[in-house]
Structures are given as C-alpha cells and as structure tokens.
Amino acid sequence: MEGPGATHLTRSGPAGLIFSAYSVTLQPPDSFLEGVARTGRYTFTAAAIGAIFGLTSCISAQVREKPDDPLNYFIGGCAGGLTLGARTHSYGIGAAACAYMGTIAALVKMGQLEGWKVFAAPKV
C-alpha cells in the first residue's frame, strides 16, 4: 500500500496493544479468556482505525491528485473517527472523533509541510 498514510497500521496496532496492557493491568480480568478478549478488542480497534486512516488518505490523495494536501489527512482522520464511532455503536463518539482526529491529522500534516517544531532540539 502506497500513499500518505501507509504506515499508520503499523503504528496504531502497537498503540492499541500498549493501551490494552494498561487496561488489563489496572483492571484485572476475571478469567484468562476475558483478558485475551479485552486485549484483542483494543488492539484490533486501534489497528482498524489506523488501516482505515491510511486507506482513506491514500484513496483521497489518488482521486484528488494532490498527495501532500492536508485535506487528505483530514478525510482519513475523519474516516478513522467514524470507525471508532461504529465500533462503540455511538453516533456522538463517531462525530466527535471524526472532527478531532481529522483536525489533528490535518494540523500534523500542515506542521510537517511548514516545518513546525513542537519540541526544541536539545542544546549540547
């Protein structure tokens, strides 16, 4: 898969795994199977959001013929947010996640294009 969001699946899956590790540690499951189910639920949800983001960003970039446009990232982030809303069966969460994830993704892309520095380089 090529496109602006091609690596987000490989980043979001481990993020879901880390989140599920904290969830299982802080709220121990009653059985081993419940722990496995909870771990899979968080990991696969995060991986699905990353995959949808990457796929939608790539398709948007190809259809619009503008590979570095922040709007592609907004569309991908919005699609990822809608995926989260579908997973939680909540229109409100889907709409809010669409707006927030799309805005954050577009701002990150704008920052990359314009050379924004979030953290200063260490002075050695």
C-alpha positions in Angstrom: 0.0 0.0 0.0 1.4 3.4 -1.0 0.2 6.8 0.0 0.4 9.4 2.7 -0.9 7.2 5.5 0.7 3.8 4.6 2.5 3.3 7.9 -0.4 4.1 10.3 -1.5 0.5 10.7 2.0 -0.5 12.0 1.8 2.4 14.5 -1.7 2.1 15.7 -1.7 -1.6 16.3 1.1 -1.4 18.9 -0.6 1.6 20.5 -3.7 -0.5 21.0 -1.6 -3.3 22.4 0.0 -0.9 24.9 -3.4 0.5 25.9 -4.8 -2.9 26.4 -1.8 -3.9 28.6 -2.6 -1.0 30.9 -6.3 -1.9 30.9 -5.6 -5.5 31.8 -3.0 -4.4 34.5 -5.2 -1.7 36.1 -8.5 -3.7 35.9 -7.5 -7.4 36.1 -9.9 -9.7 34.2 -11.9 -12.4 36.0 -10.5 -15.1 33.6 -7.7 -15.6 31.1 -10.2 -15.6 28.2 -11.6 -12.2 29.3 -8.1 -10.8 29.3 -7.4 -12.1 25.8 -10.7 -10.7 24.6 -10.1 -7.3 26.1 -6.6 -7.2 24.7 -7.8 -8.2 21.2 -10.7 -5.7 21.3 -8.4 -2.7 22.0 -5.6 -3.9 19.7 -7.8 -4.6 16.7 -9.8 -1.5 17.1 -6.7 0.7 17.1 -5.3 -1.3 14.1 -8.6 -0.9 12.2 -8.6 2.8 12.8 -5.0 3.1 11.5 -5.8 0.9 8.5 -8.9 3.0 7.6 -7.0 6.2 8.1 -4.2 5.0 5.8 -6.5 3.6 3.2 -8.8 6.6 3.1 -5.8 9.1 3.0 -4.3 7.1 0.1 -7.5 6.9 -1.9 -8.2 10.6 -1.3 -4.7 11.6 -2.5 -5.1 9.5 -5.6 -8.6 10.7 -6.5 -7.8 14.3 -5.8 -4.3 14.0 -7.4 -2.8 16.1 -4.5 -0.6 13.7 -2.5 0.6 16.2 0.1 -2.6 18.1 0.8 -3.7 18.3 4.4 -7.3 17.7 3.4 -6.4 14.1 2.5 -5.3 13.7 6.1 -8.4 15.3 7.4 -10.5 13.0 5.4 -8.5 10.0 6.6 -8.7 11.1 10.2 -12.5 11.6 9.9 -12.9 8.1 8.5 -10.8 6.7 11.4 -13.0 8.6 13.8 -16.2 7.2 12.2 -14.7 3.8 12.5 -14.3 4.4 16.3 -18.0 5.5 16.4 -19.1 2.4 14.6 -17.1 0.2 17.0 -18.7 1.9 20.0 -22.1 2.0 18.4 -22.4 5.7 19.1 -23.1 8.5 16.6 -21.9 11.1 19.1 -18.5 9.4 19.6 -18.2 8.9 15.8 -18.9 12.6 15.0 -16.6 13.9 17.7 -13.8 11.5 16.8 -14.2 12.4 13.1 -13.8 16.1 13.9 -11.0 15.7 16.4 -9.0 13.1 14.5 -9.4 14.8 11.2 -8.3 18.2 12.6 -5.3 16.7 14.4 -4.2 14.8 11.3 -4.5 17.9 9.1 -2.6 20.0 11.6 0.2 17.4 11.9 0.5 17.4 8.1 0.5 21.2 7.9 3.2 21.2 10.5 5.3 18.8 8.5 4.9 20.8 5.4 5.7 24.1 7.0 8.5 22.8 9.3 6.8 23.5 12.6 8.9 22.5 15.6 6.9 21.1 18.5 9.9 20.3 20.7 13.1 22.3 20.6 16.3 20.4 19.7 18.5 19.7 22.7 21.4 22.0 23.1 24.5 20.0 23.7 
